Amino acid sequence: MPSGLAQDSVPSSAPSAAVASQAQPSPAATGQDASSVLKVCSVKFGPPCANVPPPALKAPSPKFPKQALQKKIDGHVLLDVVVDKNGLAHDIRVLQPLGYGCDEEAIKSVEKWRFSPATLDGQPVAVEIMSMWNFIAISLNDPNWPVLNECNRLKR
C-alpha cells in the first residue's frame, strides 16, 4: 500500500527572500505593525529580537499529495511564517517550492498550527520564523526499501 511521509524541521530565524506568495492577512489586518515583526535572536539577528522563540503547541503534519506520491516526488518546501502575539500563523510565504501539491499541503498544515507566543523581555511579540517540510515518497511494499519491508515482515 502506498504511503508518504511529510516531516517538519525545527523553525529557524534564517533570512528569507520570497519566491512565491500566498494570500494571507497582512500584519496590519491582524492588528500588527509590519515593523513590529521581529526575528528570533541568533548569531545572525541581534536586538531588537525575540529572546524566546514561539514553541509549537499544536503542529499537525501535512498530507502527502496523491500527485506527488504517484510521481514519487521527494524534496522539501521551505516556508516563511509570521507568528503573531496570539500564537497564530500569518503571512505564510513559500520560499522554496516543491510543487505537485506539496506547497499547498505544507501551507494548510502551518495554518492549523498553534504556538505559544514568542517573547521579548517576557512580553509576547510577533516573530518571523522559517519552517521546512520534507516530503519523502515511499511504498511499504517497495523492494527498494528493505528496512521498511523487514519491519513489515517482523510485524506479521
Residue frames as qw, qx, qy, qz and C-alpha x, y, z in Angstrom:
[[0.000, 0.889, 0.458, 0.000, 0.00, 0.00, 0.00],
 [0.423, 0.497, -0.046, 0.756, 1.49, 3.37, -0.98],
 [0.410, -0.832, -0.297, 0.225, 2.21, 5.89, 1.69],
 [0.438, 0.614, -0.110, 0.647, 4.30, 9.01, 2.14],
 [0.535, -0.531, -0.370, 0.543, 5.99, 10.91, 4.89],
 [0.160, 0.786, 0.044, 0.596, 6.00, 14.64, 5.46],
 [0.649, -0.450, -0.363, 0.494, 8.17, 15.91, 8.26],
 [0.003, 0.972, 0.018, 0.236, 8.82, 19.37, 9.68],
 [0.618, 0.161, -0.372, 0.673, 12.19, 20.65, 10.69],
 [0.342, -0.609, -0.415, 0.583, 12.69, 22.96, 13.64],
 [0.228, 0.933, 0.221, 0.172, 11.65, 26.52, 12.76],
 [0.617, -0.156, -0.029, 0.770, 14.61, 28.84, 12.37],
 [0.043, 0.902, 0.190, -0.384, 15.11, 32.54, 12.02],
 [0.541, -0.063, 0.455, 0.705, 17.31, 32.49, 8.91],
 [0.170, 0.451, -0.119, -0.868, 16.98, 35.40, 6.46],
 [0.524, 0.412, 0.746, 0.008, 14.37, 35.00, 3.76],
 [0.165, 0.327, -0.363, -0.857, 13.55, 36.09, 0.24],
 [0.675, 0.318, 0.514, -0.424, 10.11, 35.17, -1.07],
 [0.156, -0.067, 0.811, 0.560, 9.92, 33.07, -4.23],
 [0.263, -0.417, -0.667, -0.559, 6.13, 32.87, -4.24],
 [0.203, -0.106, 0.461, -0.857, 3.48, 34.45, -2.05],
 [0.188, -0.435, -0.875, -0.101, 0.24, 33.09, -0.73],
 [0.256, -0.580, -0.154, -0.758, -2.75, 35.30, 0.08],
 [0.510, -0.397, -0.654, 0.393, -2.79, 35.68, 3.85],
 [0.195, -0.948, -0.252, -0.015, -3.84, 38.54, 6.14],
 [0.420, 0.609, -0.268, 0.617, -1.28, 41.32, 6.27],
 [0.396, -0.139, -0.599, 0.682, 0.22, 42.34, 9.61],
 [0.184, -0.091, 0.089, -0.975, -1.99, 45.45, 9.53],
 [0.642, -0.222, -0.453, -0.577, -5.09, 43.29, 9.06],
 [0.734, -0.269, -0.606, 0.149, -4.11, 41.22, 12.08],
 [0.436, -0.891, -0.104, -0.070, -3.53, 44.26, 14.30],
 [0.739, -0.367, 0.144, 0.546, 0.25, 44.30, 13.91],
 [0.188, 0.905, -0.249, -0.289, 2.57, 46.96, 12.59],
 [0.890, 0.407, -0.167, 0.122, 4.78, 45.39, 9.88],
 [0.286, 0.679, -0.509, 0.446, 7.84, 46.87, 11.58],
 [0.553, -0.517, 0.468, -0.456, 6.91, 45.14, 14.85],
 [0.995, 0.064, -0.051, -0.058, 7.54, 41.67, 13.43],
 [0.246, -0.776, 0.581, 0.028, 10.85, 40.53, 14.90],
 [0.705, 0.305, -0.640, 0.009, 13.27, 37.73, 14.16],
 [0.860, -0.501, -0.084, 0.053, 14.23, 35.24, 16.86],
 [0.178, -0.870, 0.457, 0.051, 17.58, 36.17, 18.43],
 [0.963, 0.097, 0.113, 0.224, 20.50, 34.27, 16.95],
 [0.592, -0.300, 0.248, 0.705, 24.08, 34.78, 15.85],
 [0.288, 0.356, 0.492, 0.740, 22.73, 36.49, 12.70],
 [0.207, -0.704, -0.353, -0.581, 20.00, 38.53, 14.37],
 [0.320, -0.113, -0.560, 0.756, 20.70, 40.68, 17.40],
 [0.015, 0.626, 0.564, -0.539, 18.46, 43.17, 19.21],
 [0.602, -0.084, 0.434, -0.665, 15.74, 44.03, 18.75],
 [0.511, 0.095, -0.802, -0.294, 14.76, 40.37, 18.51],
 [0.818, -0.402, -0.071, -0.405, 12.59, 37.89, 20.38],
 [0.034, -0.567, 0.787, -0.240, 14.70, 36.23, 23.06],
 [0.483, 0.017, 0.844, -0.235, 12.27, 33.28, 23.39],
 [0.207, 0.058, -0.714, -0.666, 11.10, 31.60, 20.15],
 [0.689, -0.054, 0.091, -0.717, 7.46, 30.52, 19.73],
 [0.187, -0.132, 0.973, -0.020, 7.13, 26.86, 20.72],
 [0.489, -0.090, -0.589, -0.637, 4.51, 24.93, 18.77],
 [0.477, -0.099, 0.634, -0.601, 1.58, 23.77, 20.92],
 [0.767, 0.362, 0.489, -0.204, -0.33, 22.11, 18.08],
 [0.063, 0.617, -0.580, -0.528, 1.56, 21.04, 14.96],
 [0.848, 0.266, 0.432, -0.150, -0.33, 18.74, 12.59],
 [0.367, -0.276, 0.668, 0.586, 1.68, 17.31, 9.69],
 [0.483, 0.413, -0.245, -0.732, 0.62, 17.86, 6.10],
 [0.878, 0.225, 0.402, -0.129, -0.99, 15.19, 3.99],
 [0.337, -0.303, 0.666, 0.593, 1.21, 13.75, 1.28],
 [0.544, 0.480, -0.070, -0.685, -0.42, 14.80, -2.02],
 [0.862, 0.198, 0.465, -0.043, -1.54, 11.90, -4.23],
 [0.615, 0.782, -0.096, 0.032, 0.02, 13.51, -7.30],
 [0.004, -0.787, 0.602, -0.134, 3.42, 13.74, -5.59],
 [0.663, -0.272, 0.682, -0.148, 3.15, 10.18, -4.27],
 [0.854, 0.433, 0.282, -0.061, 2.22, 8.79, -7.69],
 [0.549, 0.784, -0.224, 0.185, 5.23, 10.53, -9.25],
 [0.847, -0.268, -0.199, 0.413, 7.46, 9.52, -6.28],
 [0.187, 0.808, -0.105, 0.549, 8.40, 13.14, -5.62],
 [0.692, -0.461, -0.303, 0.466, 10.92, 13.68, -2.83],
 [0.329, 0.458, -0.042, 0.825, 12.09, 17.06, -1.61],
 [0.262, -0.471, -0.553, 0.636, 11.30, 19.91, 0.71],
 [0.009, 0.809, 0.350, 0.472, 9.16, 23.00, 0.96],
 [0.390, -0.145, -0.372, 0.830, 10.57, 25.99, 2.82],
 [0.131, -0.815, -0.483, -0.294, 8.04, 28.41, 4.31],
 [0.170, 0.173, -0.311, 0.919, 8.44, 31.85, 5.85],
 [0.383, -0.629, -0.662, -0.144, 5.81, 32.37, 8.56],
 [0.080, -0.439, 0.302, -0.842, 4.83, 35.25, 10.83],
 [0.450, -0.431, -0.763, 0.171, 3.63, 34.04, 14.24],
 [0.144, -0.701, -0.078, -0.694, 1.58, 36.81, 15.85],
 [0.134, -0.410, 0.573, -0.697, 1.28, 37.79, 19.52],
 [0.783, -0.129, 0.232, -0.563, -1.62, 35.33, 19.88],
 [0.483, -0.269, 0.830, 0.079, 0.38, 32.37, 18.55],
 [0.730, 0.527, 0.405, -0.157, -1.36, 32.23, 15.15],
 [0.510, -0.105, 0.532, 0.668, 0.48, 31.81, 11.83],
 [0.382, 0.844, 0.224, -0.303, 0.01, 34.56, 9.22],
 [0.273, 0.857, -0.353, -0.260, 1.69, 35.86, 6.07],
 [0.784, -0.166, 0.570, 0.181, 2.85, 32.40, 5.01],
 [0.454, 0.759, -0.330, -0.330, 5.14, 32.57, 2.01],
 [0.963, 0.079, 0.180, 0.181, 6.74, 29.78, 0.04],
 [0.139, -0.834, 0.432, 0.314, 10.48, 30.41, -0.20],
 [0.031, 0.357, -0.875, -0.325, 11.45, 27.12, -1.86],
 [0.799, 0.138, 0.089, -0.579, 8.58, 25.35, -3.63],
 [0.382, -0.179, 0.897, 0.131, 8.46, 21.64, -4.47],
 [0.467, 0.162, -0.460, -0.737, 5.24, 21.58, -6.49],
 [0.422, -0.093, -0.881, -0.193, 2.89, 18.62, -7.09],
 [0.571, -0.626, -0.375, -0.376, 0.58, 19.90, -4.32],
 [0.680, -0.206, -0.472, 0.522, 3.27, 19.74, -1.61],
 [0.145, 0.215, -0.150, 0.954, 3.49, 23.53, -1.23],
 [0.485, -0.418, -0.234, -0.731, -0.25, 23.83, -0.69],
 [0.796, -0.369, -0.479, -0.015, -0.34, 20.97, 1.81],
 [0.534, -0.043, -0.405, 0.741, 2.54, 22.47, 3.82],
 [0.101, -0.282, 0.034, -0.953, 0.71, 25.83, 3.94],
 [0.659, -0.426, -0.379, -0.490, -2.58, 24.20, 5.00],
 [0.756, -0.265, -0.515, 0.305, -0.76, 22.41, 7.80],
 [0.356, 0.027, -0.307, 0.882, 1.03, 25.53, 9.12],
 [0.303, -0.409, -0.175, -0.843, -2.25, 27.47, 9.03],
 [0.763, -0.453, -0.391, -0.245, -3.55, 24.95, 11.61],
 [0.601, 0.034, -0.521, 0.604, -0.51, 25.27, 13.87],
 [0.385, -0.880, -0.126, -0.247, -0.88, 26.99, 17.23],
 [0.568, 0.305, -0.427, 0.634, 2.07, 28.46, 19.07],
 [0.445, -0.749, -0.280, 0.403, 2.82, 29.87, 22.45],
 [0.302, 0.945, -0.003, 0.122, 3.85, 33.42, 21.51],
 [0.661, 0.238, -0.241, 0.670, 7.48, 34.39, 21.21],
 [0.373, -0.887, -0.236, 0.136, 8.57, 36.86, 23.86],
 [0.434, 0.518, -0.209, 0.707, 10.88, 39.80, 24.27],
 [0.027, 0.260, -0.531, 0.806, 11.64, 40.56, 27.90],
 [0.126, 0.230, 0.861, -0.436, 8.63, 38.50, 28.95],
 [0.448, 0.489, 0.192, -0.723, 6.16, 40.28, 26.65],
 [0.690, 0.347, 0.621, 0.134, 4.52, 38.49, 23.68],
 [0.105, 0.640, -0.333, -0.684, 5.77, 39.65, 20.28],
 [0.844, 0.499, 0.109, -0.166, 5.16, 38.75, 16.65],
 [0.372, -0.561, 0.637, 0.376, 8.08, 36.94, 15.02],
 [0.711, 0.528, -0.332, -0.325, 9.10, 35.69, 11.63],
 [0.612, -0.350, 0.708, 0.040, 10.20, 32.05, 11.51],
 [0.487, 0.395, -0.636, -0.449, 11.00, 29.54, 8.81],
 [0.762, -0.089, 0.579, -0.278, 9.62, 26.04, 8.58],
 [0.292, 0.416, -0.755, -0.415, 10.94, 23.31, 6.29],
 [0.849, 0.051, 0.363, -0.382, 8.77, 20.35, 5.34],
 [0.022, -0.390, 0.866, 0.312, 10.44, 17.23, 3.95],
 [0.844, 0.222, 0.098, -0.478, 8.29, 15.11, 1.67],
 [0.102, -0.391, 0.900, 0.162, 9.53, 11.55, 1.14],
 [0.809, 0.158, -0.186, -0.535, 7.56, 9.28, -1.19],
 [0.094, -0.312, 0.943, -0.070, 7.77, 5.67, -0.08],
 [0.798, -0.069, -0.358, -0.479, 5.84, 2.50, -0.64],
 [0.610, -0.470, 0.568, -0.290, 5.74, -0.02, 2.17],
 [0.919, 0.128, 0.374, -0.005, 5.85, -2.83, -0.42],
 [0.477, 0.827, -0.295, -0.025, 8.68, -1.32, -2.50],
 [0.949, -0.070, -0.079, 0.296, 11.63, -3.74, -2.74],
 [0.449, 0.573, -0.195, 0.658, 13.94, -0.71, -2.84],
 [0.332, -0.648, 0.297, -0.618, 13.08, -0.04, 0.81],
 [0.651, 0.012, -0.753, 0.100, 14.44, -3.20, 2.53],
 [0.071, 0.075, -0.654, 0.749, 14.39, -1.71, 6.03],
 [0.547, 0.000, 0.137, -0.826, 10.67, -0.94, 5.76],
 [0.777, 0.076, -0.513, -0.356, 9.98, -4.35, 4.22],
 [0.458, 0.089, -0.800, 0.378, 11.90, -6.04, 7.04],
 [0.197, -0.033, 0.508, -0.838, 9.89, -4.07, 9.63],
 [0.697, 0.050, -0.137, -0.703, 6.65, -5.07, 7.90],
 [0.696, 0.098, -0.707, -0.073, 7.73, -8.73, 7.81],
 [0.246, 0.075, -0.767, 0.588, 8.51, -8.66, 11.54],
 [0.403, -0.041, 0.274, -0.872, 5.10, -7.14, 12.35],
 [0.723, 0.037, -0.428, -0.541, 3.27, -10.07, 10.72]]
